[in-house]
C-alpha cells in the first residue's frame, strides 16, 4: 500500500511517496551507525547483537521497517540528507529498510543519558547512585525530553505504518511509545519488549507519582508486553496493580477498558552466525595469542560491559578470595576479565570503571609473583578478542546483581568445549540454565569463590553433561524465532 509521507518532526520537512510498512521495529539504536573520518568521508559500522540478526531474518517479504534514532552528529547528518530519513534508500550499507530519526542532540542526550540510563536503568536493576537522585526541575525537563523523544517515534511510525500493521517497540528507551502511538493510530497492533529486568513495585514507587503513572500507562498502550523472564513479567504486573489499580488477570492486565497481555520470550543465540564469526581470521589470531600467553594456566573468564549491574567488582573480590583460601591454585589459574567501556558520559559509570581498574591493580600487587598475576583486566572494545577469550575459558563467571537475560552466558556455551558456568541467580538466563550451571548469590563473595573452586575441580564427565545442557538452553529460542513469536502474539 503506497501513501504520501510528510514529516518535519526532526528538523527536515520532506514529502516522499513510500510503501507503508506491515511490520515496524522501533529501537533506540539501529542496525548501523556512522562516523566522520579525518578526510571528511563517512564510515558506516554494522551493528551486532540479537535484534540485528532477528530483524534481518524477517526478510523483505514481511514488509518490515526499522525505525531508530540518530545517536551521533554523523548519524544525524546522514539521516537529514536522506529523503524521509530512509537511509537504506540513500545508498548506505543497510540490509533492511531503515528510517533513522535525526532528533536534536540535546533531546537525545537528556532522554538517553539522564532518563533512560541514569534513571530507568538503575530503577529496573535495583541499583542506587553514588550521589542521591533529585527529581528537581532540571530532571523534570529531562523527563519532558524523554516524552518528546518517544513522541518523535510515534509520529514517524503513525505515518509509515500500514493499516493494522504490527509494531514492536524495544526496551526501556521507548517505554511510553505504545500509548503515544495508540492515541495516533488505534488500529495498530502494538507490542513492547523489555530487555532489562522490571523494577519491583517497591522500587518503582521511588519515582514521582505522576511519572510512575505515565510510565505504566505508556507501557499498557501495548497489546502484548514481552519479558525475558517470568520474574520480570510478574514484577511488571505488580507495578500495574500498585500504580494504576489495574486488574491482574494472571498473564494479562486490564486497564482503562483494554487488556494488555504479558508474555515471556527468553531470547536465545543463533549458533550459525556466532560460530561463523568466531571462525574468522582476527578471532583465530587472538585465540593463538591467548593460548600462548596462558600456557598451562586454566582460565576463569568474564566478558561484560563496565556497568554497575554487571557486578565486576565483586567478581574481582571473589577471585581474590579464591586464591587467598586456596593458595595451591596460585600459578595454576588466572582470571581473564574483558570489560567493554560503557556509558562513560555518565559519571557513575566512569567512577565504576575507575574502581574496577584500581581494585584489579591492588589485588595483583597483593598476590602476584614474578611470573604470575591472578587478574588480567582489559577494558577495551574488541569483539574478536572477546570471542577468542570465551573460547579458551575453563570457567565462565557471570554474576550480575540483576540482568534481563545475559546473552554472554548463552554465547559462551556455544563457543567452549566444556566450560563450567558460574551464574548469578538474578540473571534472566538462570531460569533456563540453572540445572546446568553453578548458581550463586551475586552479593556472596565467599560463596562465589566456593563455586569457582568447585568449577575448577569438576570432573570431566560432569563438565560435559552440564555443558550439553547449557547448549540446549542457549539455542531454545534463536533471535528470528524470538522475534516471530512476538509478531505472532499480535495476531
URGI-V387966 format. One record per backbone hydrogen bond with DSSP energy under -0.5 kcal/mol. NH is the residue of the N-H (numbers start at 0). CO is the residue of the C=O. Records with the same first field share a line. If there is no record, write none. Layout:
NH=CO + CO
This chain:
2=17
4=15
5=3
6=13
10=7
13=6 + 11
15=4 + 13
17=2
19=0
20=159
21=62
22=62
23=165
24=64
25=23 + 167
26=66
32=44
34=42
36=34 + 40
39=36
42=34
44=32
46=30
52=48
53=49
54=50
55=51
56=52
57=53 + 54
58=54 + 55
61=58
62=59
64=22
65=96
66=24 + 64
67=65 + 98
68=27
69=100
70=68
75=71
76=72
77=73
78=74
79=75
80=76
81=77 + 78
84=81
85=82
86=84 + 97
87=97
88=85
89=86
90=87
91=86
93=91
98=65
99=84 + 97
100=67 + 98
101=99
102=100
107=103
108=104
109=105
110=106
111=107
112=108
113=108 + 109
114=109
115=110
116=111
117=112
118=114
119=114
120=115
122=118
123=119
124=120
125=122
126=121
134=132
135=133
139=135
140=136
141=137
142=138
143=139
144=140
145=141
146=142
147=143
148=144
149=145
150=146
151=147
152=148
153=149
154=150
155=151
156=152
157=153
158=154
159=155
160=156
161=20
164=161
165=21
166=188
167=23
168=166 + 190
169=25
170=168 + 192
173=170
174=171
176=173
178=217
179=175
180=176
181=177
182=178
183=179
184=180
187=184
188=164
189=187
190=166
191=223
192=168
193=225
194=192
203=199
204=200
205=202
206=203
211=207
212=208
213=209
214=210
215=211
216=212
217=213
218=214
219=215
220=217
221=218
222=189
223=189
224=260
225=191
226=262
227=193
232=228
233=229
234=230
235=231
236=232
237=233
238=234
239=235
240=236
241=237
242=238
243=239
244=240
245=239
246=253
247=245
248=246 + 251
250=248
252=259
253=246
254=252 + 257
257=254
259=252
260=222 + 258
261=250
262=224 + 260
264=226
266=264
267=476
268=473
270=268
273=269
274=270
275=271
276=272
277=273
278=274
279=276
282=279
283=279
284=280
285=281
286=282
287=283
288=284
289=285
290=286
291=287
292=288
293=289
294=290
296=293
297=331
299=297 + 333
300=298 + 394
301=335
303=337
305=339
306=304
309=306
310=307
314=310
315=311
316=312
317=313
318=314
319=315
320=316
321=317
322=318
323=319
324=320
325=321
328=325
329=326
331=328
332=328
333=297
334=373
335=299 + 333
336=334 + 375
337=301 + 335
338=336 + 377
339=303
345=342
346=344
348=345
349=345
350=346
351=347
352=348
353=349
354=350
355=351
356=352
357=353
358=354
359=355
360=356
361=357
362=358
363=359
364=360
365=361
366=362
367=363
368=371
371=368
375=334
376=374
377=336
379=338 + 377
381=379
385=381
386=382
387=383
388=384
389=385
390=386
391=387
392=389
393=298
394=298
395=419
396=300 + 394
397=395 + 421
400=308
401=308
402=425
408=405
409=405
410=406
411=407
412=408
413=409 + 410
414=410 + 411
415=411
419=393
421=395 + 419
422=420 + 437
423=397
424=439
426=423
427=402
428=404
429=426
430=427
431=428
432=428
433=429
435=432
436=432
437=420
438=436
439=422
441=439
443=440
444=442
447=443
448=444
449=445
450=446
451=447
452=448
453=449
454=450
455=451
456=452
457=453 + 454
462=458
463=459
464=460
465=461
466=462
467=463
468=464
469=465
470=466
471=467
472=468
473=469
474=470
475=472
477=474
480=477
481=477
482=478
483=479
484=480
485=481
486=482
487=483
488=484
489=486
490=487
